[in-house]
Amino acid sequence: MIGRLTFGVGLALLVAGCGGDSRALHAVGSSTVFPFTQAVAKAFVAADSSRKPPRIESIGTGPGIQKFCAGAGGEFPDMADASRRMRRVEYDKCQANKVGELLELQIGLDGLALAEANAGPKLSLTDKDIYLALAARPMGQPNTARTWRDVNPALPAVPIQVLAPPATSGTRDAFLELIMEPGCVKAMPAAEKLRGVGDPAAFDAACRQLRSDGAVTERAEGDDAAVLSTLGRTPGAVGLVGYSFLERNAQRLHGVPINGVAPAYDAIAGGRYPGARTLYLYVKKKHLDAQPSLKAFLELYAAMWNPGGDLAKLGLIAGSDRARARSAEAIRGGFALEPEALP
């Protein structure tokens, strides 16, 4: 039974292997999810000053899952923050390293946002505009567009300058899936056939490869200061960020409407905003069994992700009643993720 293992040799061995309560909890991963897990960590210690402050690392979804899946035991993270769903190949890597069963918790919703400074040109784009502006080879040809007007005559003649997270970022992965791919299919319907006949390399080349000629500039994972600085000093520049970041910096930035819908709480929660996405927390069941404080941490997380809860103040959009109930039940019962459902 979770959190109620009897003392004895079995428990001693398990705690020795996974760290027990003698060490701080440890989470790694998404820079988007980081502020939420960090807030829970602070509340966790505030509720009981005898607890060791959890260690929360912002290194990106991909690197975070890689580190999380490297093994089980006290030297490995207990949790992985993710701004996209874990992939089956990542789960299989976990199993190859004897990590064991995982809990998958949907902590809430976020929206991919294209942000510009409040003094910017007030762009309003479609996913097709974005694809034509940012794809390395739109319509199979090298991208020569220099301004937004080059891709759509209704747009201003403002240089295309986009600040994007690195390729290892879950935010970038989600942007490619939710914005670039639909825009590609609208601009080039034949691309759907590439996906349909199972030629992922050709589909990726047509729809998911971003420009490398200076129109798209990569920023370091989690470098919020660079985003604010670049957008502030470069009128017309656009940054790819999460809605929660946009919300926290609303006095300096605003979101660019996509397909006529601005990134706003109600639009994301209602599924109308095309960049809406789910945020995740992955947990090792072995660690949950060995370290009772981990379950207490997750229960606090669940209490804080409710509508109007403390995490909403940081920009987290509450998931549906059903999603929140399912995640809370996974915490209570230790119900493991079914890998067949993973992409």
Secondary structure, DSSP 8 states (H G I E B T S, - for coil): -TT---SSHHHHHHHHHH-GGGS--EEEE-TTTHHHHHHHHHHHHHH-TTS---EEEES-HHHHHHHHTT--STTS-SEEEESS---HHHHHHHHHTT---EEEEEEEEEEEEEEEETTS----B-HHHHHHHHBSSGGGS-----BGGGT-TTS---B--EEE--TT-HHHHHHIIIIIHHHHHHH-TTHHHHHHTT-HHHHHHHHT-B--SSSEEE--TT-HHHHHHHHHHSTT-EEEEEHHHHHHTTTTEEE--BTTB---HHHHHTT-STTEEEEEEEEEHHHHHH-HHHHHHHHHHHHHSSTTSGGGGGT-B---HHHHHHHHHHHHHT----GGG--
